[in-house]
Amino acid sequence: MPKSNFDFLKDQWNFLFDDAQQAEHNAFIAPRTSAFYARRVLEKIADWLYTHDRSLRTPYKDNLGALIHETTFQKLLPTALYRSVKLLHRIGNQAVHSDVQLKGMDGLQLTRAVYDLTGWLVRIYTSSDQPLVIAQFQVTLLPKPEDKAAKDQTAKQLNALQQEMQSRDDAIKQANQQLADNEAEIERLLVQIEAVKKANIERFADVKYDTSEAETRVLYIDVLLREAGWDPQGENVPEYPVTGMPSESGEGFVDYVLWGKDGLPLAVIEAKRTSKSPEVGKQQARLYADCIEAMHGRRPVIYYTNGYETWLWDDSFYPPREVQGFATRDELQLMINRRQSRKDIEKAPINKDITERYYQEEAIRRVGERFQKECSRAALLVMATGTGKTRVSISTVELLMRQNWVKRVLFLADRTALVRQAKNAFTAHLPNVSTVNLVSEKEDDKSRIVFSTYHTMMNLIDDARAEGTRRFGTNYFDLIIIDEAHRSVYQKFGAIFGYFDSLLLGLTATPRAEVDKNTYNLFNLEDHVPTYAYELDKAVADGYLRPPKAVSVPLRFPREGIKYADLSDEEKEAYEAEENFYDEQTGQLKPEIDAAALNQWLFNKDTVNKALAYLMERGLKIEGGDKLGKTIIFAKNQKHAEFIVKQFDINYPWLAGSFCRVISHNVNYAQSLIDDFTVAKKDPFIAVSVDMLDTGIDVPEIVNLVFFKRVRSKVKFW
């Protein structure tokens, strides 16, 4: 067996060896295949870490993109290694999902990245008193292709191979789970791994992962350029000579110049090695831009990067900002064109057909002032439910498009129903602007306003097209609107806002004193000071909203609990029939059940029947008081919701099972129920919700809210 750079994996880490060796073996011979196996190594390492290192928090989804973007995962790895992780993920995706042509140098750099990553894993997590010896990486161990025309595998072949191997991996994982030790043994192993990790982090603290400037270009910058549709080896030839530098010779060499279709410069890129801060190249990049402008008559956009951090500086309007990639040719051209085409948004007329109320206009003006006068790229509006947040966002988009500030907009919400509602509202008020809902429709590159849930967009960010470019590049959207911009959105889906380089507009009905601190940070605002606020008390005082009227339903048991001694003989009989009211250890009947324990069930028929009767009798009515108005009941869980509806149908059979319905993620075709619920005179009139309608639904006819569960979060309550 030939010697390998990965021989150090053969002992305790043998499950990584075969794939790592395949990446190494194919590096020069078949770089696309090498990228495929390198990504598999990353997948296996991520899976192992999330299983064995309990400092990692499981993300919203278990795909590779979500795993590596989780904050705790990013903090676990040294900065340079996290660069390698993102590289392996990116190029691995390109290999499987696109027809991009990779070169032998790409295969070499990926193999180096796998070597560094596996080396770190072995050093940190191997329990051994013996000195760990990981030999220096040797390029000479990589096989050289004798036939330069050797064929690599296609994306289709690699995709099929991936599915085949995934099935095999799942089977092995399932078998391992069945053979797992008991919980006590698992806990002992996790504690042991934690101790080993702590000791080894200190032991190997001096290990460095550095890349030269030349390697940085090939390993990181060229990948980002390809994703944006640029050919790093084409007309954007590195080391472009310029004159006019403040040196003896007056000459210099720009690392990259990106050119427009008209032959004029669009951007300059200054690259530094990974161990240096990109800030080191900032002034050098600006001087290059001065030279290029003098030579060609147009000032380019400025980029400076160390491969891991990339900064964009359009110094005609904005200060430098960190970005996650490069803009495409068309996006850079648009950026430069806006230097002249961008019009005033602080004083431009607001479309009163969309927003006519004074506070709505004031909110839009404050956003315009924030974007234009303050040159900020983020704004946050805090507006009470029912005051027209969506209309304000539509009117803002109309203004920004009319004044040439934005071309493409992304509207994000955390529920499919909210996405659909928003799209319908935008289409109604901006009928001439093309829109698409990514949850249910296919994006065609022509849509000006794109609607999506956070989950859907997270999945699409990593999508690569056949030519290797990203489906959505970092500069694809000019504005992102974040509906219900609260803390959980930032925590779970912060990678979206970190990836896209766009203006941000946040919308929330949560009172500003309750909005999480991190949300303000996202919009670069002082804590508790949004761009504009129009809250419930002000809306009520102005007469635009009615104040909520709280009605306490007199149900003694859910509030006080139950004492057996206080019950009537009939109630004692019912108490004795409840299995949950007996002590599990002694089998004896408990003398009392406190309110907290009782609220774990809330399945008592009498309690549910009384609550429903109270609602039907005292709830706000329509049609002259003959019919209960639209109502939402917030249930504790799916079973509780189903129980409520079952009791409703028993008590009110003449309403034919259509008046009260469960609306949750567990219900097939739930969206059709929501659509029916939004129609004023159509059943259902009572929607029993399990988390699905908690973040709001645009149904003005709703007059009753029933909290049939404890709500301890003020944000959720509002």
VOSE-873191 format. One record per residue (C-alpha): z, x, y. Coordinates in steps of 0.25 Angstrom, whole numbers, plus 5000, padded with zeros to 4 digits. Layout:
<atoms>
ZXY;...
</atoms>
This chain:
<atoms>
500050005000;499650065013;500750095023;501049995034;501649995048;502449875042;503049945030;504449925037;504349775034;504249795019;505749785016;506549675023;505349615031;504249615020;503849465024;503249525036;502549645030;501249585024;500849515037;501149635045;500349725036;499249635037;499249635052;499249785051;498149795041;497249705048;497449765062;496149835064;495449775052;495649625056;496449605069;496349455068;496949455054;498049565059;498449465071;498549355061;499549435052;500249495064;500549345069;501049315055;502049425056;502549365069;502649225063;503549285051;504449365061;504649245070;504949155058;505949255052;506649275066;506849125068;507449115054;508349235055;508749255070;509549145075;509449195089;508049125089;507948985094;506948895086;505848855095;505248705097;504248745086;504148845075;502748905077;502549045081;502249025096;503548945098;504349045090;503949165098;504049095111;505449045109;506349115119;507349175109;506249235101;505749305114;507049355117;507249415103;506149505103;505949635112;505049605123;503949695118;503949625104;503849485110;502549535116;502149575102;502549435097;501749365107;500549455104;500549425089;500649275092;499549275102;498549365094;498949295081;498549165086;497249215091;496949275078;497149135071;496649045081;495549105088;494349195086;494749305095;494349445091;495449545089;495249695088;495949805080;496849845092;497349695092;497749715077;498349845080;499249795091;499649665083;500049755072;500849835081;501549715087;501849665072;502449805070;503349795082;503849655079;504149685064;504749815068;505749745078;506049635067;506349735057;507249825066;508049705071;508249615059;508349715047;509749735042;509749875038;510749995039;509550095037;508750145049;507550055050;506250135050;504950075056;503850175057;503050185069;501850105070;500550175064;499150125068;498650215057;499250125046;498250005051;496950005043;495750035051;494449945048;493350025041;492349915045;492449875059;491749745056;492849705047;493049545048;494349495053;494849355049;494449235058;495449145065;495049035055;495349125043;496649175049;497049025052;496848995038;497649115033;498749075043;498848935037;498848995023;499949095026;500748985034;500848905021;501349025013;502349055023;502948915024;503048915009;503849045009;504749005020;505048875013;505348945000;506249045008;506948925014;507248865000;507848994996;508749015008;510249045007;511248945011;511648925026;512749015025;511949135020;510849105030;511949105041;512449245036;511049305036;510749255050;512049315055;511649445048;510249445054;510949425068;511849545066;510649635061;509849595073;510949625083;511149765077;509649795076;509349755090;510349855095;509849965085;508349945089;508549925104;507750045107;506450005099;505349995110;504049905109;503049955119;501549955121;500750045129;499849995141;498550005133;499249935121;499749825130;498349795134;497849775120;499049715114;499449615125;498549605137;497249595129;497749485121;498149405133;496849425139;496049375127;496949255127;496449225141;495049245137;494849385142;494249495134;495049625137;493949715132;492849645139;492549645154;494049655157;494049795154;495349865155;495549975165;494649925176;494450025187;494849995202;494950065215;495850055226;497150085219;498250155227;498150285220;497450425222;496150385215;496250235220;495850205206;496450115195;496150045182;496549895180;496949865166;496149735166;495349655176;494949515173;493649475179;493049335183;491749275179;491249315193;491549465190;492749465200;494149505195;495149395191;496349475187;496849615185;497849655174;498849775174;499449805160;500649885157;501249935144;502249835138;503549915141;503249905156;503449785165;502149725170;502749735184;502449885183;500949845184;501049735195;500749825207;499649895200;499049765196;499049715210;498349845215;497349825205;497049685210;496949745224;495849845219;495149735211;495149645223;494549755232;493549785222;493049645219;493449555230;494449465222;495949485219;496249465205;497449405198;498449515194;499049525180;500049635176;500649645162;501349725151;500749635140;502049555139;502249515153;501049475161;501049445176;500049375184;499949395199;498949315208;499449375220;498649285229;499749175227;500749195216;501749305213;501649375199;502049285187;502149315173;501049255164;500849245149;499349285149;498149305157;497249195164;495849165159;494649205168;494549055173;496049045176;496049175184;494749135191;495549005195;496749075199;495949165209;495149045214;496348965217;496649075228;495648995236;495548865230;497048825229;497348725240;498648685247;499548595238;500748575248;500048485258;498848435249;498848285248;499548225236;498848115228;499647985231;498947915220;499747995211;501048015218;501447935231;502947945231;503648035241;504448115231;503248135222;502448195234;503648285238;503748335223;502248375223;502348445237;503548525232;502748565220;501548605229;502548685238;503148755226;501748795221;501048835234;502148875244;503148935235;502048995225;502848945214;502248905201;503248805196;503848675201;504848575195;504948425199;506248345196;505948205197;506648085191;505948005180;505047895186;504747965199;503348015195;503448155189;502148145182;501448085194;502048205203;501448295192;500048225192;500048225208;500448375208;499348405198;498248335206;498648405219;498648545212;497348515206;496748465219;497248585226;496648685215;498048735211;497948695196;496748665187;497448645173;498848575171;499748565159;500748445158;501848475148;502848375143;503748375131;503348235125;501948195120;502248055127;502548125140;501248205139;500448085137;501048015148;500848125158;499348135154;499147985156;499747995170;498948115174;497648055169;497947925176;498147995190;497148115188;496048045180;495048155184;495848265178;495648295163;496848295155;497248325140;498548295132;498648415122;499648335113;498548245109;497148295115;496348425114;496348515126;494848545130;495048645141;494548545152;495848465154;496448495167;497848435164;498448465150;499648385144;500448435133;501848435127;502648565127;502448585112;500948565112;500748665123;501648765116;500748755104;499548765112;499848895120;499548985108;498248915105;497049015105;495648975106;494549025097;494249145107;495649185107;496049135121;497249045123;497048895123;497948885135;498049015143;499149055152;498449005164;497748885158;498648785166;498848795181;500048695181;501048655170;501848525172;503048515164;503548375162;505048365160;505348505163;506748525157;507448635150;507048605136;505548625140;505848755146;506548805134;505648755123;504248775130;504548885140;503348965134;502348865140;502748885154;502849035151;501449045145;500648965156;500549025170;500448895178;501148815189;502248735183;502748595187;503948535180;504348395180;505748335176;506548215178;507848285175;508748295187;508648435193;510148465191;509948445176;508648525174;508948655166;508948785174;507848845165;506948735170;507148775184;506848925180;505548875174;505048825188;505648945195;506648855203;508048865207;509048785197;509048635201;508048645212;506748585207;505448595215;505648445218;506648335213;506648185214;507748135206;508247995201;509247965212;508247995223;507147915215;508147795214;508547805229;507047805233;506847685224;505847745215;506747735203;507847645198;509147705194;509547705179;510647605175;511547655164;512047545155;513147585145;512947505132;514347465126;514247525113;515747575109;515447655096;514447755102;515347775114;516747775108;516547795093;517147715082;518647705078;518747635064;520147575068;519547505080;518447435072;518447285067;518447265052;516947235052;516747365060;517647445051;516747395039;515547445046;516247575050;516547605035;515147585031;514647695040;514447825031;514547915043;515947865046;516547935034;517148075034;516248165026;517348255021;518448145017;517548025016;518547945024;518147845035;518247915049;519247845058;518347855070;516947895074;516747955087;515647925097;514948065095;514848045080;514447905081;513347935090;512748025079;512347905072;512147785082;511547705070;512547595070;511847465070;512847395079;512747505090;511247505090;511147355090;512147345101;511347445109;510047375107;510647235110;511247295123;509847355127;509047225124;510047145132;510447235144;509147325145;508247305157;507247195154;505747165158;504947035158;506046955166;507147015157;506546965144;506247095138;506847235137;506147335146;505547465140;506747545134;507047685128;508147705118;508547855116;508947865102;509747975095;508748015085;507547955076;508447875066;509247825078;508047775085;507447705072;508847645070;508847585084;507447525082;507747465069;509047395074;508147345086;507147285077;508247215069;508847165081;507647125088;506547085077;505746995087;505347125094;504447155082;504847305080;504047345092;504947335104;505847455100;505247575094;505647725091;504847825099;505047965094;504348085088;504548035074;503747905077;502347915073;501447875085;502547875094;501647895106;501047765104;502447705105;502647775118;501347725123;501747585119;503047605126;502447645139;501747505140;502547415148;502447285140;502147345126;503147375114;504047455112;505047425123;506147505117;505747655114;506847715105;506647865108;507047985101;506848105110;505448065113;505547995126;506748075131;505948155141;505348025148;504147925146;503347865157;503647715155;504147655168;504447525161;505647585154;506947525159;507947555148;508447685142;509447675131;510247805127;510547785113;511047925111;511848025119;511048095129;511848225134;510748295141;510648255156;509148305156;508848215144;509548095150;508848095163;
</atoms>
